[in-house]
C-alpha cells in the first residue's frame, strides 16, 4: 500500500531583489522537497498574494540543472569545460590564488564582488567581513538603489515614508516610475483594494503602456528622462489654480515662495514640449491631484535610472508636498523604508575591521575596473582575483563589451559561488555550488514595507551545495582571516544582530513570524517635522550634503538643479542615434534570476524590443523582424515588436535575457553606460541613445 506524503506548511520570506519581500507559506513534503508556495495571509502587506514566479518556486529549487558540486576550469576561459573537484581542493585553490595576488600586487588586488541575488543580511553582506578583515578592495553598491535613495532623501531628509498599506485607504494612488505588476505585485493589491472599497482612482506615470499602466484609470506616457519636466508642469498648475496648501507649505517646507516663482515659467506648454504629454493631460492630472486630499504617491526605482534620476525623484516627491497630502491618512509618498530598520550589521560585515584607507570600487564600473581603467581603479593596483556571490555581472552589468574583455583576461582569477551555470560562472576558474533560501537561515527586511523576519532553513540542499556563510568561513580559515563573525553560525549571527539592533533575539522574532516596525502615523507622515536638521521638507536640494551614506561626490553634481526642474544631462537622441532606449524589467524574470526556469522562459520568449509602428515603418521594419540596436558602446540584435504604447522615438527592451539568447550572443547591456550618475553614483540603465537597423539574422556571427 502506498504511503501518503507528509506535507507541512512552514513559513519563510522571499529573498529576491524585490521590495515586496513577500511572506510565504511553503509546502514542505516529507521534510525533503518543496511543493506549492503561497503568499501568507498572516502578514498584512503580502496579504496572501505573491508573484507567479515565486509561486512556482519548486520548479527552481528542484531544477535538474542546479550546480551540486565544486568544479575547476578544464578548458579555455568561457568554454564551459569544467572538472569536478572536492570542496577542500576548491577552497585551497581560491585561498592560494588570493594570497598570491596579495603578495605580488597588494591586498587591494583582490575584490570580493556581490549584490542582491539574495536580500538576506547574513548571506548577502557577509562577504564584506572577509574584505574588511583582509583589507581587500571594498565594494560600492551603485547598480540599483543609490540614485533613487538620494533623490528621496534630498526632500524628506531620510528614506522612509507613509505606511504603504495606506494605499488601501487612499482616494488616488499615483504609481510613478515603477511597474509593480511586473516587479512588486503587492503594490497593486493595496491599490486595487482602494479602488474596490473606496472608488479610488489609480494613476500611472511611466514611459510605456506596460501592464500596470493598462490597469490604471489615468495613464500618463512620457519620454524617458523627462519626469522632472512633467512634475514641474503639474506643480505650476497646482499653484496657478489654488491647489497648493499654503498653510502647510509655510509650516513644513523650506522655500515655498521661491518654488512658486521658479515654477511660474514651467508651464504645462513648456513641460509638454519636453515630456511629450499633451497639455490637457498635464492639467487634468494636476487638477485630480489637487482636488484629492488622500493622494498617495508610490514612487519607484525605474524613473531614477537616468543621468538626471535623483533630480527626477526629488521633483516627483515635491508634488504631494505642495498639496499637503502628507497630512492625511492615505496621502503623502513612499519609495522605500530603508531608514526604519536600523540594523547593526557590525558582526555580519566586520565593521570593526574596516580600514577606511582601503579603496572602494564601484560595482557599476566593473568593465572599466577589469580592463585597467586607472580612474575606475582609484589609481590603485589591478584587480587580479575575485570571489563573486549573488550576482551575474557578465549579463547584468553595464558596458558589456568591457565586462567581457575583462573577464576574458588570462591573468584574472575568478571564483563564482552560484546556483546555476550563469554566464559569469562560465567565465570562472572555480565554480562553487550555492544553496537557495529555503536551504539556509537568514534575516530579512521588506524595503517596500515595514516587516522584518527570520527565514528558516526548511530542507537540506542537494548534493554538495553550501551557503555563502559556509564558503566564507572556509576561506577565512585558509586565509587566516580572524573575526568573531566567522566563528558563528547563521542563527547565532542573526540573534546577535537582532539584539545589537534592539529587536530582541531570534526566538522572539521567529515567534512573531513577520514583525511590523512601521513608525506611528505622525512620524510616518512627518507631522512633527521632516528628517532634515531644520525639520523642513527641502524643495531646494543641497545635493552635496544629502543625508545618505556614500563614497563621495560623483558625476556633474555641481550642475544639478537645486529646485525641481528638467535637468538636460540625459543622453539625448541625435542624428546618429535617433532613438532613446530603456531596459525595463519583465514579469517573469528578476534581473537574471528565473532565466533558467521553463515557465519563465516560455512566458518571456526570445529577446525583443518594443517600437512604435510609425518608427518601424519609416525604417522598413515589420513586426517580428530581427533588428540591430547600436551606439558608441556596442550592438545587440533582437526581435522587433510593433507597439503603439510608447512615444515616437522611444524603444523598450524588457528584461535581462542571457546574452546567448540574443541573436549573435550580445545582450542588451552592450548598450548601457557606466558613467557615474550625480551626486553619489549609480548606473543609468534606462538612459541610452541608439540607432536601429533591420538585421539579417542568418549572417550574424556568434562571437
N, C-alpha and C positions, 0 to 999 in steps of 0.2 A: 504494500500500500504506500503510495507517495505521501511524504510528509509535507505539509504546507509550510511555505517560507514564513519566517517570523519577521514582521515589519514593525519597526518602532518609528515614531515621529519624534525627531530631535530638532533642536533649534540651532541656527547659525546666522551669519551675516555675510552678504555678498561682498567679496573683497575687491571687485574690479573697479577700474578707474572711471567711476560714475558717481556724481554727487548723491545719488539716492541711497547708497549703502544699504540695500534692502534687507529687512528682517525676513528670515527664511524658515519655513517648516520643511524638513527634509525627511523623506522616507529612507530609513536605513534597513536594508534587507539582510537578515541573518548576521548582523554585525560585520558584514563584509563588502557590501556594494550599495550603491545609491539607486533609488527609484525616482519617483516624482519629486519635484521641488516646487513648493508653492510660496507665495507671499504670506507672511504671518498677519493675521488679523489682530494679534495681541499688541502690535506696535502701531501707534496712531498715525505715523507718517506713511509707512508702507501700506497699511490698511488693506492687506490681503492681495495686493496687486504687484506683480513683478513682470519684467520683460520676458518675451518668449524665449530668448536665447539662454537665459539662466533657468527658466522652467525646464528646459531640455538638458540640464547640466550632466545628466547621466551619459549623454552622448559624448560629452567632452572628457569627463573624468575616467570613463572606461573605454576610451578611444584606442583602437589597436595600434595606432602609430605613436603612442606615447613613448618617450625615452625612458628606459628602465635600467640602464647600466652605464657606467662611465666608458668613454671612448677616447682614443688618441688618433690624431690625423695620420692616415696611412697613404695619402696621395697628395697631389698639389693643392694649394690653398683654393678652397671653393669647389673642389672636385666632388665633395660629398663622400669621399672614401675614408672610412674610419675603422679602427680595430678595437675590439673590446679589451679593457684593462680593468685592474682592480681599483677600488677606492683608494687604497694606500698608495699605489703607484701614481694615480692621478693627482692626489694631493701633494705627494712628494715632488712630482714634476712641476706643479704650479709654484710651490714654495721655492723650489730650486731656481726657477726662472725669475721669480720676483727678486730673490736675493742676488742673482747675477746682474739684473738690471740695476739694482740699488748700488752694488759695488762699483759698476762701471760708470753709471750716469747720475747717481744720487737717488734718494728715496722718491723724489718727485717724478721720476721717470715711470713710476707705477701709478696707474689711475683706476681705482675701483669705480665702476660705472653702473648705474642702476636707474630705475624710475618706477612707474606706477602700475606694473603688471600685477602687483598686489598693493592694496592700500592699508594692509595690516602694519602696525608700527614696528613690531619685532622683526618681521620678515622683510619689510621694505627698508628700514633705516639702520638695521644692524651692521650693514656693510660700512657705514660711516665710522663705526667704532674701530674697525680694522684700519681704515685710512688714518684716523686721528692718532691711534697708538703708534703706528708705523711711520707717521709723518709723510705718507703718500700724498699725491696731489688730491686736494679736496674737490668736491662736486657742487656746482651751482645749478640748481634745478630751474630751468627757464622755459622749458618746451611747452608748458601748458598754462599755468595759472598766474604767473608773475604780472603780466600786463593787466589782467582784469582786477587783481587784488589792489594794485597801486591806484588804478582809476577809481575804485570804490572808496578806498581809504582816504584819497585826496579830498573827498567830500565829507564823509562821515567821521573820519579820524580813526576808524578801526574797521576790520572786515567782519561785520555782524549786522544783522538786520531783523526785520519783523519775522515773527514765527511763521514759517512757510505754510503751516496748516491754516493760517488765516486767509489764505486764498479761498478756502471753502466758505468764508463769510463775507467775501468781497462782493461789490456790485460791478466791478470792472477789473478783470485780470489782464494785464498787459504783459505778454510774453515777448521779450525783446532780445534778439540776437542769440537765440537758442532754439533747438528743435527737439523738445522733450519727448515727442512721440518716438523719436529715434534714440535719444540719449539719456533721458531720465523720466520714465513714464509716469512716475508718481506726481509730478507737476500737473499732469493732465487729470489725474484722479481728483485732486483738490479743486482744480479749475472747473472741471465738469460738475462737481458737486455744487459749486456756487451757481452754475448755470441752471442746474436741475431744481435746486431748492430755493433760489432767490431770483431767478430770472436774470442772473448776471450776464454781462457781455464778456466775451473773450476777444482780445485784440492781439494780433501777432505782427511783429515788425521784423522783417527778415529780407534776405536778398533773393529768395526764390520761393515759389509756391510749393513748399515742402509739406510733409504730412501734418505738421502742426498748423501751418497757415490754412490748410484745407479745412480744418475743423473750427477755424476762428470765425467770429461774426464780423470783425473788422480786420481787413487784410491790407497791410502796408508792404509793398515790394519796392525796395530801393536799390541803388547801385552800391556795390561793395565799397566800404571805407567812407561812406557819406552819412553815417548815423548822426554825427555831430551837427551837420547842417540841418538835417530833419529835426533834431531836438531843438535847435535854436529857432527854427521857424515855428514850431509848436509853442515854445515859450513866448515868442513875440505875440502870438495870438492871445495867450493867457493873460499877458499884461495889457494888451490893447483892449481886450473885451471884458476886463474886470474880473477875471477868474483868479488872479493872484491873491493869496490870503495875506494882506499887508500886515495885519497884527502878528500873525505867525512869523512872517519874514523879519519883522522888527525885533522880535524876541529871540529867534533861534538862528538867524543867519548873519553872515559877516558883512555883506555889502549889497543889499537888495537894490538900492538906488543906482549903484554903479552897474549892476547887472541889467537893470531895465534900460538904462541909457545905451549900454552896449548893444542890447538886442533890438533897439529901435531901427537899425539898418539891416537886421537879419530877418527880413520879411519872408512870408511864405513864397513869394515870387523868387527871391534870392535863393531860398532853400531848394525850391523845385528845380531851378536851373542846375543845381549841383547833384541832388539825390535822385532826380527823375520822377519823384512822386508828384502828381498833379496838385496844384494849389488848393483846389476844392477838397482834396483828400487830407491835406495837411490841416486845413482849417476845421474840417469835420472831426478829425481825430482830436485836435486841441479842444474843441468845444465839448466833446464827450468826456474827455479827461477833466476839464474844468467844471463840468456840471455834476461830476460823480465824486463825492467825498471819499467813499470807500474804494479808492483806486489802488490796486496792488501791482507794483512793477516788479515782475520776476525777470531779472537781468541775467544774461548768460555769458559764457566764455567766447562763443563764436565770433561776435562782432568786435571783440578786442584783439583778435589775431590778425592785426593790421598794423602798419607802421604808425598810425595815429590811434591805436587801440585804447591806450589809457585815457586819452582825451575824450574818446567816444563814450567809454563807460561813465566818466565823470559827467559828460553833457546829458546823457540819458537820466542819470541819477538826480540831476538838478530838477527835473520836471515835477516829480511828486513833492519836492521841497517848495517849489514856487506855489503850488496849490495848497500846501499844508496838509497833504494826505497822511503824513506821519501821525497826526493827532488821533486818527480814527482806527478802530478795530477793522481789519480787512483793508487798511490803507497803508501806504509807505512803500518801502522797497526791500528786496532781498536779493543777494547774489550768492553768499556763502557764509557759513558760521565759523570760519577759521579762528576767530578771536575768542570764542567761548570755551574751548576745550581746556586750555592752559595745562596741557600735559607736560610733565617734567620728564623729558626723554634723555636725561643725562646718563643713565646707565645703559640704555639701548644704544645711544650714539657715542658714548665715551667723551662727553663734553669736557671732563677734567683733563683729557689728554690733548685737547686742541692746541696746536701751535699756530697762532694767527699770522706768523710769517710765511707759513706754507701756502703756496699758490692755490687759487681756486679756479678750476677750469669750467667753462660754460658748456653745458651739455648740448646746447643748440649748435655749437660750433665744432662738433666732433669731426666733421670733414676737414675743416681747416687745421684742427689740432693734429690729426693723424697724418696730414700732409706737410707738417712742419711750418705752418704759418707762425711767425715769431710773435705777432701781436696776440693771436689766439692762445699761444703757449705762455703768455705773460713774460716773454723773453727768457724763459727757463729752458730746461733740457727737453729733448724729445720724449714723447711717450713711447716706452719700449715694452710695457707689459700691462695687461688689463684683466680684471675679473668683471664679467657682465652678468647682472641678475635683473630680472623683472623688466627687461626692455629689449627691443629689437631694432637697434639703430640702422641696420642695413636696409630697412624698409621705411621706418618712420621718421628718421632724421632728415632735416633739410639739406640741400646741396648734395644730392646723392652721388653725383659724379665724383666729388671729392671724397665722400664717405667710402665709395667703392675702391678708389685709388688707395686710400689709407689702409683699409682692411686687407688689401692685397699685398702690403709690404712684407717682404720676407723676414725683415728684422723685427717685426712686431709679434709678440707672443700674446695670444688671446685665449682665455678660458671662459666658456659660456655655460652658465647653470640654467637649464631650461626644461620645459615640459614637452616640447616638440622640437623637431629639427627645423627651426626657423632659418631664414636667410642669413641671420647673424651667426647662428650655430654652425651653419655650413662653412663659414669662414674661420672657424675656431681651430686651435691646435689641440685643445682638450674640451670635451663636452661632458657635462655632468647632468644626471637626471634629477629633476626637481619635483617636490611634492606639490599638490594642489591644496586649496584652502580647507577642504574637508579632511585633509590628512595631517594637519598640524594645528597647534594652538596659536591664537593671535589676538590682538586688541584692535578694535575698530572704532571709527567715528564717522558720522554722516556729514559730509561737507554741505549737502543740500538740506539737512535737517538738524536735529538737536540731540540725537541719541548716541550713546556710547555702548559698547558691548564687547563681550568675550566671544570669539568664535572658537568653539572647542573642536578638538580632533574627533571625528566621527568614525572613520575607518582607517585601516592600515593602507599605506601606499603600495602600489605594485612594484615588483622587482626590487631593485636596489635604490629607489628614489630616496633622496634625503632633503630635508628642509634647508632653507637659506641659513638658518641659525646653526644647524649641524655642520654645514660646509665651512662657515666662518670659524667655528670652534676648532675644527680640524686643521684649518690653515693657521690659526693663531698659535696652536701648539708647535707647529713646524717652523713658524716664523719668529717664535719667542716673543709674541705679542701678548703682554700681560695686562689683564684688566678684569675686574670682578664680573663684568658682563659676560665674558667668555666662560666663566665657571658656573653660570646659572642656566637652568632650563628655561624654555619659553614661558612656562607658567610662573616661575619664580621672577622672571623679568617683568611680566605683566603685573604680578602682585606688587612688586617693589615700585613700579612706575605709577600704579594707581595710588598707592599710599603716599608717595612723594608729591603727588598731584592733588592730594586732598580728597580723593574719591573713595576712600576705604580700600579694602582688599579685593582679591579676585573672587573669593567666595561670595562676598556681598553683591558684586556686580553680576555674577552668574545667577544669583537668586532673583535679581531684578530683570534678567533677560536683556532688556534694552532700556537703559536708564535715560530719562528725559532731563536734559540740562538747560532747557530753554530759560533764559532770564525772564524776569517778570515783565508785565506789559509796559510799564513806564520806561524800563531800561531798554527793552527791545525797540520801542518807538522813540527813543532818545528824548523823552519828555522832561527829563532832568538835565538835559544838555547832551551835545554830541561828544565824540571822543577826542576832539582837539583840546588843547590846553585852555582855550578861551570858551569852550563849551558850545561853540557855534558850528553850524554846517558851513563849509567853505565853498562858496561859489568861485572864489578866487583861489585857485590851486597853487600851492607852493611846492612845485614838483621836486625840487631838490631836497625837501625836508618832509616828504610824506612818511608818516609813522609806520614803516613796514621794513622788516629786515631785508637787506640787500647786499650785493657785492660791489657797491659803488655806482656812481652815475655813469650812464651809458647812452649812446646814440646822441641825437641832437636835442638833449634835454633842455638846453638853454634857449631853444627856439619854440618850445611848446607854448601854446596859448594859455594864459592863466585863467581867463574867463571862458565859459563854454563857447566853442566855435568849431568850424570845419578847418582842420589842420591839413594843409595841402601836401604833406610829406609822402602821401601814399604813392605807390608805383603806378602812375597814371598810364593809361594806354597811349600809344603814339603811332606814328605812321608805320613803323616797322613791326609794332606789336599792338594791333588794333583791338585786342580783347583783354578783359580782366577775368582772371581765373580764381575761384575759391575751391578749396578741397574740403568740402563739408562732410560730417560724419554720416555713416549709413545706419540702417536699422538693425542689421543682423551681424555686423562686425563691431568690435570695440577697439579702435586702432587696429592692431593685427591679432588681437585675441578673438577667437572663434573663426579665424580664417580657415582652420582645419576641420571644422565640423560640417558634415554633409548637408544638414538642413540649412545652415547659414550660407554655405556655398550655393545651394540651389536657389535660395531666395535672391541673393545678390547678383548671381550670374557673372558674366565677364565684365571687366572694367569698361566704363562708358563715361561720356561727357555730355551733359545737357547743353543744348544750343538752341537759340531762338530760330524758328523756321525761316524768318526773313534773312537772318545772317547766313544760315546754311544755303539758302537759295542763291545768295549773292556769290557764294563760293562753289556752287555746283555740287553741294554735298546733300545726299539723301539720307533718310533715316536708316541706320544700320551700316553705313559706310565706315570703313576704317579711316581715321583721321590722325594726323600727327600734330601735336602741340609743341611749340618750342619757344625758347628765349635764350638769353645770354648764358644761362646755366646748363641747358641741356634740352633733350627732347624726350617725348613719350608718345606712344601710339596706342590708341584705344578706339572704341566704337562710338559713333555719333548717335545721340538720342535727341530727336527734334522735340522741343518743349517750349511752349509759349508762356510758361510761368516764370520767365526771367526778363529783365530789361535787355534791350538790344545791346550787344557788345559785352555781355556777361556770360561766362561759362561756369558750370558747376560740375565737378567730378566728385561724386560721393564716395566716401570710404577710402581706406588704405588697403588696397589689394596687394598681394605679393607682387614683387617686381616680375616674377616669372609668369604671372597671369596676364601681363600686358603683352601685346604684340611686339616682338622684338626684345622683350625682357627688361625694359626700362620703366620703372614705376613713376607715379605721379610726382613724387618728391624730387625727381630730377629738376623740376621747375621752381621749387620753393627756395627762398633765400634764407640766409642765417645772419643777416645784418642785425645788430642789437637794436631792439625797439626801446625808445626812450620812455621813462627815465632810468629804469633799472634792469633792462634786458628782457628777452623773450623773442619768440620766433613768429614772423608774420605769415603764417601758412595760408591765409585767405587773401593775400595782397600780392598778386603776381600779374604782370603784363605778359601776354603771349601772342604768338601768331598761330594760325591754323591753316593746314592744307590737307587736301584729300590724299590718302596714302594707298599704296598698292601692297597689301599685306603679304602677298606671295613672294615678294622680292625683298622683304625686310629681314636683314640678317639678325640672328640672335647672338649677342655678344658673349 
